[in-house]
Amino acid sequence: PGAAAPGGPAHTSCVAFTCPDACPSGFITLSQKDMRLRGTEKYIFVGMVVYKCDDNGAAASEVIRAQLESDRDLVLPLPPLDKGKYLAVVFNPDLIPGRDLYLALHLNPNCLEGNTEALLGQIEESAAAEGVRKAPELDARKEAFAPTEESGFKAALATALTGPDVEFEDYDDLLTSAAFTASGGYVLAAKAPSDCLEVDFDFGSSEGLTLLKGPQECKQDGMVVTVGLTNEWKLIAEFAPLPGGAEVSVGMELAY
C-alpha cells in the first residue's frame, strides 16, 4: 500500500476473505521485506484491522486489530470466526510509497471440512482426492483491492461502534459512540433516538489530529461538522494523526 484511498489516507489497502464454515482458530500475519537482506529499506509503521462483514459485504464490526508497529511481522491470533466474509484492512498512515507488504492467513483446517472450495481459491484437487483438508494459502496479489470511499466510511463507522475501548455518551437528545483507530486517529458516530436533529460538532479544540473527508451528508467547515441526525447511527467524523508523532487529544462542543 502506498497511495491514499478516497475515504482517507490511513486506509491504503485491504483484502477480503470468506470462511465457508465456522473456524475455531487461526492467525493472520502482515509482513515486510526483511531488513537483513541487502538493499532493503527500514521497516515502515503499519497496522491492521480485521472486520466481520455484513450481508452486503461491508465492514460491520471489528474482530481484532494490530496497532501501528515498525517491525518485520505483525502476527495476530484470530478468535473463533463465524461463517461469512471478512475484511483485513492495512494502515500505512505515513503513506510511504513503493513498499510490498505480504498478508498470510493461517486457519485451522477443520473449518474447511465438508467444503470443496478454499477460502480464497480452490483446495488442491490432489489433496481433496486423498481426503486431506488443507488450509489454502492467501494470495494477496490477486485478492487485494483499493478500498472505495464508501467502504472506508463503513469501516470507520464499524470502528466507532465496535472498536476496543469504545466510549458511549448520552446527551439526552443524541447519542455518540467514539473510538481511537489502529492508525492512531479517531472516529465518532452519532444518532438521535427520537427526533430528526441538526447538530454542529465543533472539534476546534482538538490537537494532533486532522479531519478527513467525510460522507457527503456531513458538511465540513474547518473543524466543524454539521449533520442531520436520525435514529440510525451515522459516521460524523474521522481523524488522522498529524505527522511527527504529536500528542493527540480530542475536544468537542455541540450545538443544536
Disulfide bonds with the S-S distance in Angstrom:
none
